[in-house]
Amino acid sequence: LFAALTGWEEPLYTPVSPDTLVEEPGGTVTLTFQGSGLPLYADLSSVGMIDLWVDGAYRTALNTDETRCIHYLGSPAQGESLTAVFHCTSLQDWSGRFYALDTDSLARGLAALADSPEPQVEGGTVRLSVTAQAGQAIVTTIPDEPGWHAYVDGQEVPLRSFLGAFLALEVEPGNHTILLRYTPPGLLPGLALA
C-alpha cells in the first residue's frame, strides 16, 4: 500500500530468520532473535497456533481469524535478544514468517510525502489545493463508499476506487482546487418523505 500510494521502491521490510529455533514435544516452539534495533514482525496467519509469548510475557491467543495475522514482536536493541514462544497444535513451517522494518527507508519514504497537500475538512466536505504532474492521480484515505462527489475547479468529475478501498480521481497536470462532498445515500429522499 505504501509503495502504491507513494511510488516508493525501496523495500520497507527485510526477511529475518531466528538465531535459534527449538521445537519441544507437545507443540512448544521457542525462537530467539538477536536485536538490531529494528522492529520485528511475525506473520502468524496459519491455523494450528494456540498462543504467543514474547520475552516471558503472554501476548495473545492465535486461534481466531482476528488474531491470526501479522504481529509486532518488539524492537530489541543491538546486543539484546528477543525470545518468542508459540504453543501449536500442528507442525509449522517457520521460514519466511519474520520481518524487520527498515525504519530508515520508511523515514525517507515519509519525507517524500511531506509535500502532500493539507486538506481542510468541515462536516462532509473536504477541500484541498493540489499541483498535479502528468500521469498522476489524486488518492485519498477516504473509504470508497457511495455518497461521495468530486469537483475539480468547480466541475464535477468521476471518482474511482484505488486498491478497492480508497477514493481517487484523475486530474490534468497543473494547479487545481478539489472539493469532495459527502451526502449519505437516501438522505434527500428520506427528508422529502419526512
N, C-alpha and C positions, 0 to 999 in steps of 0.2 A: 504494500500500500504506500509506504514512504517513497519507494522508487517510482511508483506510478504517478504520485502527486508531484514529485519534485524533479524527476529525471535523474536523480542521484544514482550513480552506477557503482560506487564502492560498496562492497558487502558490509552490512551492519553487524552480521553475526558470523562467527567463526566456529566451526565444529571443534569440540574438545572431547578428549577421552579421559575416563577416570584413571588416576595413577594406580589405584588398586581396586580390585573387584573380588569380593568374597561371597560365594553362594553357599548357604548352610542348608542342611536338611530341614524340611518344614517350611521352606519358602522365604527365608530371610536373606536379603541381599544387602551387602554393605559396600558402598562405593566411596572412595576418598579422592578428592581433587586438591591439588596444590594451588594456592592462590596466586593470582596475578594482579589483583586489584580490580579486575573487570567483573561485572555482574554475570552470574551463571544462571542459565535457564535449562529446564528439562522438559522434553516432550513426553508427557505421561498419558497419552491418549489411548493406549491399548487396554483391552479388557484383561482382567486377571490380577490386577494390583489391588491391594487392600488399603494400605495407608503409606504415608510418607513422614519420616522423622529426619530433621536436619540438626546436626550437632547435639544430639541427645534430646531435642525438644520435639514434641508431636506437632506436625504441621497441618495435615489434613487427611481425610479419608479420600480414597481414589476409586470409589465404587459407584459413582453416578455419572450421568452424562455431563453434569455441570462441573464435576471435579476432574474428569478425565480430559485434561487439557495441558497447556504449557504452564509450568510453574517456575516462579523465581526461587532459586535456591539460596542465594546470598552473594556477597562480594568479598570473599576472603582476600586480605592484603597479601602482598608479596611475602613469602616466607611462612604464611599461615596455611592451614588446610581446612577443608570443609568435608564433613562426613555426612552422607545421605544414606538412610536405611529404609528399605522397602520391604513390606511383607506382601507376598504374592501367592496366589492360588495356582498359578501355572508358570512354566518356564518363560522367560522373557529374553528377547534379543536386545541387548543394551547398546549396540552400535548405532551411531547416528542419532542419538537421543539428546545429546548435551551440547550446549552452545554458549559462547561468551559474547557479550555485547561489546563491540568496539566503540567505546564512548568517544574517542577522538573523531572517528568517522561520522558518528551521529552529530557531534558538535559542528563539524564542517558542513554537514547537510542542513542542519537547522540554521546555520549562519546564512546559507544560500536563500533561506526563506525570509530573512529579516526584512527584505524589501516588499513583502506581501502587503497589499492594501489593508488598512484597518476599517472594518465595516462599522456603520452606525446602525444600531438596532433599536427600533421603537415599536413595541407591540408585535404585530405580524408583518412588519416592514423592515427590510434590510436595504441600506443604501451604501454604495461604495463607488469610488473612482479608480479606474484601472488604466494602465498603459499596456496594451497587448502587442506582442510581436507576431509576425506571420507564423501560422501553424499552431498558435496557442489557443487553448480553451480556458474558460473560467470554471474552476471546480470548487465547489463549496463543501463544507462539512454538514450541510443541512440534509437530513434524510430525504431520499427520493420518495415522496408520497403525494397523492392527489391534493389539489388545492393551491399549489404554487403557480404564480405567473411571473414572467420576467420581462423587463423593459430595458432596452439599451438605447440611450439617448432619446427616451420618450416613446420609442416604437416597441410594441410587443414582439417578442421573439420566442421561438420554441425552446423548451427545456429538454434535456436528455438526462439519462442516468449514467453515472460514472461508476464502474465496477458493480453495477446492480444495487448500489446503496446510496449514492450521494447525487444531489442536483448539480448539473453542469450546463453550460451554454456556450455556444460558439460566438465569437466576436471578430470583427475585422481588425487588422492592425491599426494601432493608434490609441488616442485617449478617449475614454468612454465613461459615462455615468450610468451605473447599473442600479435598477430598482427591482427588488424581489418582494412580491406581496403575497401573503397567505390569506386565503379565505376558506374556512372549513367547508368541505363539501356538504351540500344540503342546507347551509345556513340561510341563504336567501329564500329558497322555497319554504323553509321552516318558519322564517319571520313572516312571510306572506300568509301562511296558513294560520299563524298565531294571531 
